[in-house]
Amino acid sequence: MDNRWFEDEELEQLPWRNWKNGGGSWIFADEAEVLSNKIRMKGTIRIDDFIYELRYLDGKVFIVRRLAKGCGEIKGRIKAVAQDKKRCQDIGT
């Protein structure tokens, strides 16, 4: 994946909120306009170990991210996404 539009630090500095089920995280699309526009142009995208896509609910647009399948040695269900690390890891329950 060509991620030259995004610095790792920029992606990690976004105000990601964890999903209640712990399977990923989300932000409002207007909190990351460059990323949102790229997803609109390309569809679902992968940057490093994460899959990013747009979701629509009640007239609002969200960017959701989740760890890519087959990423690292993750076993079982991912309980949370560490906001300070973007490498694949099982961070436990």
C-alpha positions, 0 to 999 in steps of 0.5 A, spaced: 500 500 500 502 506 498 502 510 504 506 516 502 500 521 503 500 519 511 506 519 516 505 514 521 505 519 527 499 523 523 495 517 523 496 515 530 495 522 533 488 522 530 482 521 536 481 514 535 475 511 539 475 504 540 469 500 538 465 497 544 466 490 542 474 491 541 474 489 534 477 496 532 477 503 532 473 509 529 473 517 528 468 522 524 470 523 517 471 530 518 477 529 523 481 526 517 479 529 511 485 527 507 484 520 509 477 520 508 478 523 501 483 517 499 478 512 502 472 515 498 477 515 491 480 508 492 475 504 497 477 500 502 484 501 503 490 498 507 496 502 510 501 498 514 497 493 519 490 496 518 484 496 514 481 503 513 474 504 510 468 509 511 461 507 514 455 511 514 450 511 520 444 516 521 447 521 516 454 521 519 460 519 516 465 515 520 472 512 518 473 505 521 479 501 522 481 494 524 487 490 524 488 486 517 487 479 517 493 474 517 497 480 521 502 477 525 500 472 530 494 474 533 490 468 536 482 469 537 478 475 537 482 482 538 479 485 544 482 492 543 486 496 538 492 500 542 492 507 540 500 508 541 502 502 537 500 500 530 504 493 529 500 487 529 499 484 536 494 481 541 494 486 547 489 481 551 483 482 554 
